[in-house]
Amino acid sequence: MIQQHLLLIDGFNLLSRAHFATSYNRANDQLKNKNGVYNNALRVFYQKLFNLVREHRITHLSVLWDVKREETSRRQKYASYKATRTELPEPLLDQYLSCREILESIGVHQLSLPPYEADDLLGAFSRRWPVDHCFIYSNDRDLLQLLSATSSQIIAGKQGETVYTCEHFQADYGIAPGQWTDVKALLGDTSDNIPGCPGIGEKSALPLIRQYGTLESLYASLDQLEPHLSKHRKKLAAGQESSFLSKELSTIIVDIPELGELPLEALQLAIRHDALRASMDQYELNLRVDSLGA
């Protein structure tokens, strides 16, 4: 029996990294094909997608997209959420629209769903079906909380990509993946403008969560902290409200009723090869497109 391998791609994470990696010190005209259409990020996006499908013998696939920041439930809870992020540059926005059109034409499942973010959809899909293995492709370390015995995260680095597992996480941090939100509650996240607990950094947050397990247990023990951790009491007390808000903002939503009865079969890899070749020709991507499923 063929094993079911599910690949979930954080669409904007891959597309934006593809754009910025190939646009540095280049004028906009250098990012276009001969017909004046932006294609620099598309080439990298689809090259990576095809390589992942081949390398990990993917049978099911979905690309998940973020919605506008003002549409997210987290922005409704915290007005400053992601408020420091800038608008997308024109070449990236254009290629986002093109990328979605190509995925639609070639029959690859994709989804964006207000008020949820791509992280939430990745989380919901990773828990939804009992596949043999789920690969999450993203460099977003917020997703580490989703690691399990059957779910790993493919993370790109300077030395290549790592299929990052529960075992890697526990060796690196000394906690379980489910405790990552408790650490993030204290650390915050500058890229998402999540405040955390002011004055508590990673060297403090990890020992606190290793000792007390969860943010709730930590605060329940605030008046009886272990002697080697008692120096953090004042900062923790001052940042209690901020810490609990940050945990709520950092926790990925895995229960999404709006997904209804969506079956795994909807994500089955069944590339429309004629449409694929036409899209590759249209955007002048010149990529190998064989061995990509039925």
MOJOTA-V58236 format. One record per residue. N is the residue number from 1. RES is the residue in one letter. SS is DSSP state (alpha for helix, beta for strand, coil for the rest). D_LAST is the distance of its C-alpha to the last C-alpha in Angstrom with 1 decimal. Layout:
{{N/RES/SS/D_LAST} {N/RES/SS/D_LAST}}
This chain:
{{1/M/coil/16.8} {2/I/coil/14.0} {3/Q/coil/15.7} {4/Q/coil/14.7} {5/H/beta/15.0} {6/L/beta/15.6} {7/L/beta/16.2} {8/L/beta/18.7} {9/I/beta/19.8} {10/D/beta/23.4} {11/G/alpha/22.7} {12/F/alpha/26.2} {13/N/alpha/27.0} {14/L/alpha/24.3} {15/L/alpha/24.9} {16/S/alpha/28.7} {17/R/alpha/28.8} {18/A/alpha/26.8} {19/H/alpha/29.3} {20/F/alpha/32.4} {21/A/alpha/31.5} {22/T/alpha/31.1} {23/S/alpha/33.8} {24/Y/coil/36.8} {25/N/coil/39.7} {26/R/coil/37.8} {27/A/coil/38.8} {28/N/alpha/36.5} {29/D/alpha/36.3} {30/Q/alpha/34.9} {31/L/alpha/31.9} {32/K/beta/30.8} {33/N/coil/29.1} {34/K/coil/31.2} {35/N/coil/30.9} {36/G/coil/32.3} {37/V/coil/29.3} {38/Y/beta/28.9} {39/N/coil/25.9} {40/N/alpha/27.2} {41/A/alpha/25.7} {42/L/alpha/22.4} {43/R/alpha/21.9} {44/V/alpha/22.6} {45/F/alpha/20.6} {46/Y/alpha/17.3} {47/Q/alpha/18.1} {48/K/alpha/18.8} {49/L/alpha/15.7} {50/F/alpha/13.4} {51/N/alpha/15.9} {52/L/alpha/15.9} {53/V/alpha/12.2} {54/R/alpha/12.6} {55/E/alpha/16.1} {56/H/coil/15.8} {57/R/coil/12.5} {58/I/coil/11.6} {59/T/coil/9.8} {60/H/beta/11.6} {61/L/beta/13.0} {62/S/beta/15.9} {63/V/beta/18.3} {64/L/beta/21.8} {65/W/coil/24.6} {66/D/coil/28.4} {67/V/coil/30.5} {68/K/coil/33.9} {69/R/alpha/36.4} {70/E/alpha/38.8} {71/E/alpha/36.4} {72/T/coil/35.9} {73/S/alpha/37.8} {74/R/alpha/39.0} {75/R/alpha/40.8} {76/Q/alpha/42.4} {77/K/alpha/43.8} {78/Y/coil/44.8} {79/A/coil/45.6} {80/S/coil/45.4} {81/Y/coil/41.8} {82/K/coil/40.0} {83/A/coil/42.9} {84/T/coil/43.4} {85/R/coil/40.0} {86/T/coil/40.1} {87/E/coil/38.1} {88/L/coil/34.9} {89/P/coil/35.7} {90/E/alpha/34.7} {91/P/alpha/32.1} {92/L/alpha/30.2} {93/L/alpha/30.6} {94/D/alpha/29.3} {95/Q/alpha/26.2} {96/Y/alpha/25.6} {97/L/alpha/25.5} {98/S/alpha/23.3} {99/C/alpha/20.8} {100/R/alpha/20.5} {101/E/alpha/20.1} {102/I/alpha/17.2} {103/L/alpha/15.4} {104/E/alpha/16.2} {105/S/alpha/15.0} {106/I/alpha/11.5} {107/G/coil/11.0} {108/V/coil/11.9} {109/H/beta/14.5} {110/Q/beta/18.0} {111/L/beta/21.5} {112/S/coil/25.2} {113/L/coil/27.8} {114/P/coil/31.5} {115/P/coil/33.7} {116/Y/coil/31.2} {117/E/coil/30.2} {118/A/alpha/26.9} {119/D/alpha/28.5} {120/D/alpha/29.0} {121/L/alpha/25.5} {122/L/alpha/24.3} {123/G/alpha/26.9} {124/A/alpha/26.2} {125/F/alpha/22.4} {126/S/alpha/23.3} {127/R/alpha/25.6} {128/R/alpha/24.0} {129/W/coil/21.6} {130/P/coil/22.3} {131/V/coil/19.3} {132/D/coil/19.9} {133/H/beta/20.1} {134/C/beta/20.0} {135/F/beta/20.2} {136/I/beta/22.1} {137/Y/beta/22.1} {138/S/coil/25.5} {139/N/coil/28.9} {140/D/coil/30.7} {141/R/alpha/32.8} {142/D/alpha/33.5} {143/L/alpha/30.2} {144/L/alpha/31.8} {145/Q/alpha/33.1} {146/L/alpha/29.6} {147/L/coil/29.4} {148/S/beta/29.2} {149/A/coil/28.6} {150/T/coil/24.9} {151/S/beta/24.6} {152/S/beta/25.2} {153/Q/beta/25.5} {154/I/beta/24.3} {155/I/beta/27.3} {156/A/beta/27.8} {157/G/beta/31.3} {158/K/coil/33.3} {159/Q/coil/32.6} {160/G/beta/28.8} {161/E/beta/26.6} {162/T/beta/27.6} {163/V/beta/25.6} {164/Y/beta/28.6} {165/T/coil/29.2} {166/C/alpha/32.0} {167/E/alpha/33.9} {168/H/alpha/33.9} {169/F/alpha/35.2} {170/Q/alpha/37.9} {171/A/alpha/39.1} {172/D/alpha/39.3} {173/Y/alpha/40.9} {174/G/coil/42.4} {175/I/coil/41.1} {176/A/coil/38.2} {177/P/alpha/35.3} {178/G/alpha/36.6} {179/Q/alpha/39.9} {180/W/alpha/38.4} {181/T/alpha/39.3} {182/D/alpha/42.8} {183/V/alpha/43.0} {184/K/alpha/41.5} {185/A/alpha/44.1} {186/L/alpha/46.8} {187/L/alpha/45.2} {188/G/coil/43.9} {189/D/beta/41.5} {190/T/coil/42.9} {191/S/coil/39.6} {192/D/coil/39.3} {193/N/coil/43.1} {194/I/beta/43.3} {195/P/coil/46.9} {196/G/coil/46.9} {197/C/coil/50.3} {198/P/coil/52.5} {199/G/coil/53.8} {200/I/coil/51.3} {201/G/coil/49.0} {202/E/alpha/46.4} {203/K/alpha/49.2} {204/S/alpha/50.8} {205/A/alpha/47.9} {206/L/alpha/46.2} {207/P/alpha/49.4} {208/L/alpha/50.2} {209/I/alpha/47.0} {210/R/alpha/47.1} {211/Q/alpha/50.6} {212/Y/alpha/50.2} {213/G/coil/46.5} {214/T/coil/45.9} {215/L/alpha/47.4} {216/E/alpha/49.2} {217/S/alpha/50.8} {218/L/alpha/51.8} {219/Y/alpha/53.7} {220/A/alpha/55.2} {221/S/coil/56.7} {222/L/alpha/57.8} {223/D/alpha/61.5} {224/Q/alpha/61.1} {225/L/coil/58.8} {226/E/coil/59.1} {227/P/alpha/61.7} {228/H/alpha/59.3} {229/L/alpha/57.2} {230/S/alpha/60.1} {231/K/alpha/60.4} {232/H/alpha/57.3} {233/R/alpha/59.0} {234/K/alpha/60.4} {235/K/alpha/57.2} {236/L/alpha/55.2} {237/A/alpha/57.7} {238/A/alpha/57.7} {239/G/coil/54.0} {240/Q/alpha/53.3} {241/E/alpha/52.2} {242/S/alpha/50.0} {243/S/alpha/48.4} {244/F/alpha/47.4} {245/L/alpha/46.1} {246/S/alpha/44.0} {247/K/alpha/42.5} {248/E/alpha/41.5} {249/L/alpha/40.0} {250/S/alpha/38.1} {251/T/coil/36.7} {252/I/coil/33.1} {253/I/coil/32.7} {254/V/coil/30.2} {255/D/coil/31.3} {256/I/coil/30.1} {257/P/alpha/31.0} {258/E/alpha/29.4} {259/L/alpha/25.9} {260/G/coil/26.9} {261/E/coil/24.6} {262/L/coil/21.3} {263/P/coil/18.9} {264/L/alpha/16.5} {265/E/alpha/13.8} {266/A/alpha/14.4} {267/L/alpha/13.1} {268/Q/beta/9.8} {269/L/coil/7.3} {270/A/coil/5.0} {271/I/coil/6.0} {272/R/coil/7.9} {273/H/alpha/8.3} {274/D/alpha/11.7} {275/A/alpha/13.0} {276/L/alpha/12.1} {277/R/alpha/14.1} {278/A/alpha/16.7} {279/S/alpha/17.3} {280/M/alpha/17.6} {281/D/alpha/20.1} {282/Q/alpha/21.9} {283/Y/coil/22.7} {284/E/coil/23.1} {285/L/coil/21.1} {286/N/coil/20.4} {287/L/coil/17.7} {288/R/coil/15.3} {289/V/coil/11.8} {290/D/coil/10.0} {291/S/coil/8.4} {292/L/coil/6.9} {293/G/coil/3.8} {294/A/coil/0.0}}
